[in-house]
Amino acid sequence: MRIVILGDTHIPKRGKHFPKRLLAELKTADAIIHTGDFQTIDVYNDLRVFAPVHGVIGNVDSEELQQILPSLLLLSFGDITIGVVHGHGKGKTTEKRALLAFEHEQVDAVIFGHSHIPVHKQIGDITLFNPGSATDKRREKQFSFGLLYIQKNTLRFEHVFYDSKD
């Protein structure tokens, strides 16, 4: 299984459309995970054309999105369990808030957004992954999103970095 992971797209505020580099990967995705801050329901619906979308709400998402998407999501792929959360809130770092959101769950990975900072690290038995942003890199050198490959109950995460959001 091949999953495209993205978040913090902020369309139409920070980008007007999906970048070409992201579109190339969306066309062959088996599923899409979005960590929130779609901004509008149009972005969610546009993604659904490519593959099933598993998403959570972020702190700038429209009321329409807040009515259809959860704030936390547990996804199961065979024996693999993945927690998805945007990561916004008060106190602690975004990473710590994301991990704490699933402290009472048995997860193999936690995928989060909010900071726009790409993260891929291991905390004990849990993989922590933030795709960064495909349209709003802020202080990062490049735009980014993630890919997740699930095969025989193993996870392989990677980032895709690129220079232009066109």
C-alpha positions in Angstrom: 0.0 0.0 0.0 1.2 3.5 -0.9 -0.2 6.4 1.0 0.5 10.1 0.4 0.7 12.2 3.6 0.1 15.9 3.6 -1.0 18.6 5.8 -1.1 22.4 6.2 -2.1 22.9 2.6 -3.9 26.2 3.5 -5.5 26.4 0.1 -6.5 29.0 -1.1 -4.7 31.3 1.4 -1.1 30.0 1.0 -1.4 28.2 -2.3 -3.9 28.3 -5.1 -3.7 24.7 -6.2 -1.8 21.4 -5.5 1.8 21.6 -6.7 2.8 19.5 -9.7 5.2 17.4 -7.6 2.3 16.5 -5.3 -0.1 15.9 -8.1 2.3 13.3 -9.6 2.2 11.3 -6.4 -1.6 11.7 -5.8 -2.3 10.1 -9.1 -0.9 6.8 -8.0 -1.9 6.9 -4.3 -3.9 4.0 -2.7 -4.9 6.4 0.1 -4.3 9.9 1.4 -3.7 11.1 5.0 -4.2 14.8 5.7 -3.1 16.2 9.0 -5.5 19.2 8.9 -5.5 22.8 7.9 -7.0 22.0 4.5 -8.7 25.4 5.0 -11.8 24.7 2.9 -14.0 21.7 2.1 -13.1 22.1 -1.6 -9.5 20.9 -0.8 -10.9 17.8 0.9 -13.2 17.1 -2.0 -10.5 17.7 -4.6 -8.3 15.1 -2.8 -11.1 12.5 -2.8 -10.9 12.4 -6.6 -7.5 10.7 -6.3 -8.0 8.2 -3.4 -9.8 7.7 -0.1 -8.9 10.6 2.3 -8.3 10.0 6.0 -8.1 13.5 7.5 -8.4 15.4 10.7 -9.3 19.0 11.4 -6.7 21.7 12.0 -7.0 25.0 13.7 -7.9 27.0 10.6 -10.4 24.6 9.0 -13.9 25.8 8.0 -17.0 24.9 9.9 -18.0 22.5 7.1 -14.8 20.5 7.6 -15.3 20.6 11.4 -18.7 19.0 11.0 -17.4 16.0 8.9 -13.8 15.4 10.2 -12.6 14.3 13.6 -9.9 16.0 15.6 -8.2 12.6 16.2 -8.1 9.5 14.0 -6.9 6.0 14.6 -6.2 4.1 11.3 -5.7 0.3 11.1 -3.9 -1.3 8.2 -3.6 -5.0 9.0 -1.7 -5.2 12.3 -0.5 -1.6 12.0 -2.2 1.2 13.9 -1.5 4.9 13.1 -2.7 7.9 15.0 -3.4 11.1 13.1 -3.8 14.6 14.8 -3.2 18.1 13.7 -1.2 19.0 16.8 -2.3 22.5 17.7 -3.0 23.5 21.3 -1.6 25.3 24.3 1.6 24.4 26.1 4.3 21.8 25.2 5.7 21.5 21.7 3.6 20.3 18.7 5.5 17.0 18.8 4.7 16.4 22.5 1.0 17.4 22.0 0.8 14.9 19.1 2.3 12.1 21.1 0.1 12.9 24.2 -3.0 12.7 22.1 -2.4 8.9 21.7 -0.8 8.2 25.1 -3.6 5.7 26.0 -3.6 4.0 22.6 -1.3 1.3 21.1 0.0 3.0 18.0 2.9 2.2 15.7 3.1 5.7 14.4 1.8 9.2 15.0 1.3 11.5 12.1 0.8 15.2 12.8 1.0 18.7 11.2 0.6 22.2 12.5 4.2 23.3 12.7 4.9 23.0 8.9 8.3 21.4 10.0 9.1 18.0 8.4 9.8 15.4 11.2 10.7 11.8 10.9 12.0 10.2 14.1 11.6 7.3 16.4 10.4 7.8 20.0 10.6 4.4 21.6 8.5 2.0 19.5 6.5 4.9 17.9 7.4 6.6 14.6 6.7 10.3 14.7 6.1 11.9 11.3 5.1 15.4 10.1 5.0 15.8 6.3 5.7 19.5 6.5 3.7 21.6 4.0 3.3 21.2 0.3 2.3 24.9 -0.1 3.5 26.9 2.9 7.1 26.1 3.8 7.5 29.1 6.1 11.1 29.1 7.3 11.9 25.7 5.8 14.2 25.5 2.8 11.8 23.4 0.7 8.1 22.5 0.4 7.4 18.9 1.4 4.9 16.1 1.9 5.3 12.4 2.8 4.9 9.0 1.5 4.1 5.9 3.5 4.6 2.4 2.2 3.0 -0.4 4.2 4.0 -3.9 3.3 3.8 -7.1 5.3 2.9 -5.1 8.5 6.0 -2.9 8.1 6.0 0.9 7.7 8.4 2.9 5.6 8.0 6.7 5.7 9.8 9.1 3.5 9.7 12.8 2.8 9.5 14.3 -0.7 11.1 17.8 -0.9 10.9 20.2 -3.8 11.5 23.9 -4.5 8.4 25.2 -6.3 4.8 25.1 -5.2 3.6 25.4 -8.8 
